[in-house]
């Protein structure tokens, strides 16, 4: 039985012995078991040389016995591969005839003389020289170990080859070049570098096969880090600097380490005893802002930051002593609040800001600071909206004094205001100082991009109407932007001066909510469709339409206008059929109506022949002076289905389409007055 200890030693020579004594026992029985032979492979075959590799189950020597195939084994030769006891064996056979088949056995003998031979294997010798260099199939890869100055570089080749690495400092401040080589033939290459000095290195990796062919060099770089330096703390703060028992105070400091490791500890010490663990809230743990939030008892407090880096190096801020603040009151003396008229605006809209404040403590002189916090974090101080704090003195702010909803601001946002999140802020400070006397007040709001400007076109199905006509009104919208929620207002100026809104015919503005598709061009929206009633006043109607932002009066389009005329009198003309033949009875009738006052009118009735010729009734002449006179057409006149022409269709008339027209004209002129009526028929055989 034997006792033993084990120990480990690092590259600097520091050793750590085992604390426990271990034992082992040797057996009295002799070793009579030969080694197992396995993993036999012919790893090289060129130029009359062959390399054989194999493994054994225990350390043993190496030998190869080979002969030509089909020859007697006794005629073979013994190639001694090595007397070193190892479990990984290789041996060379040279002087082979190219193109000749050989058979071989490998054998190994352990330390006690037990010999083991493999089964018979074979190969065909190659007489051609190997001139192809090995190639890298992966790598070189660089791995940096945890211990300083330790680098491992690995790569793979497509055939067994040696391992050669040359490396040097990139800055060439010294002429030193380092060479590491392993003459073991392998496809998996590994070089471990220890104890390197800090700096940036370059390296060249190559491999050489058994025929002396050298691979193309592969280049790379690696860096050895130096010793960790001193960490630092900066930008210490506590916000707010004044509060009460319900105020949340946040302590912040920026930490910068000298490595990529996070600090072991990060804390704030309040009043020399209370400790708060800080966490990284901005940036990376090795270089970022740390914060801790808590509530405090009444009084004036002190604080100090203490950190320990990942390497165990301590740093404090301040290095000695403590910072003063915050001041905490048992109950608030001052209160302050801000409000706006809404939470979202677009450029050009009017914004109103109110401030309220009260003093429940003793009277004193105070300054009110109001500033706008921009999306990027910059501040603009009211009233000049400049970068420098501008106080608004309240001298004095007496005990019990309060003011509610004092309008501080009422103005339009500039048209070029960028979209984003904004906030109005206010704070009361001791007069002439920046010492806060209460919790700051804030009211956030958002500025959004203005919606796209649309174009609209108000359209009617005709411009002149009489009672009984179909009236159709629609709007065509072109929207160059995204889908848009909008309110459409349509106003109608009625003859006589009244004004109503569609579609409900109301005197109060009544919007129509519409959803305008994105990117549309001449998208149609129907506003109203109806039969014109007799109760409407006659005359000219003016229509105006415009799009507005939903639930506001912010315009989204220019105005679009349209007009139409409603007449109180009208004429209609009809026939007793639509197709006639010679000899058929043709009856043309007319109806006249006047819903208004007495009016002088001339009625023209004409027929258009198939060739386009117009003949005026009653004489069927080309003379346009022929007409029927109503001077006046009395108020309330109503003539229904009065026969104008009744006759048998004479033979010899040209076949085709005929059309009768009837219309009123201003007396003694050819100026159309009102609408016209038409009745058409076909003359066939």
Secondary structure, 3 states (H helix, E strand, C coil): CEEECCEEECCCCCEEECCCCEEECCCCCCCCCCCCEEEEEEEEEECCEEEEEEEEEEEEEEEEEEEECCCCHHHCEEEEEEEEEEEEEEEEECCCCCCCEEEEEEEEECCCCCEEECCCEEEECCCCCCCCCCCEEEEEEEEECCCCCCEEEEEEEEEEEEEEEEEEECCCCCCCCEEEEEEEEEEEEEEEECCCCCEEEEEEEECECCCCCECCCEEEEEEECCCCCCCEEEEEEEECCEEECCCCEEEEEEEECCCCCCCCEEEEEECCCEEEECEEEEEECCEEEEEEEECCCCEEEEEEEEEECCCCCEEEECCCCCEEEEEEECCCCEEEEEEECCCEEECCCEEEEEEEEEECCCCEEEEEEEEEECCCCCEEECCCCECCCCCEEEEEECCCCEEEEEEEEEEECCCCCCCEEEEEEEEEEECCCCCECCCCEEEEEEEECCCCCEEEEEEECCCEEECCCEEEEEEEEECCCCCEEEEEEEEEECCCCCEEEECCCECCCCCEEEEECCCCCCEEEEEEEEECCCCCCCEEEEEEEEEEECCCCCECECCEEEEEEEECEEEEEEECCCEECCCCEEEEEEEEEECCCCEEEEEEEEEECCCCCEEECCCCECCCCCCEEEEEECCCCEEEEEEEEEEECCCCCCCEEEEEEEEEECCCCCCEEEEEEEEEEEECC
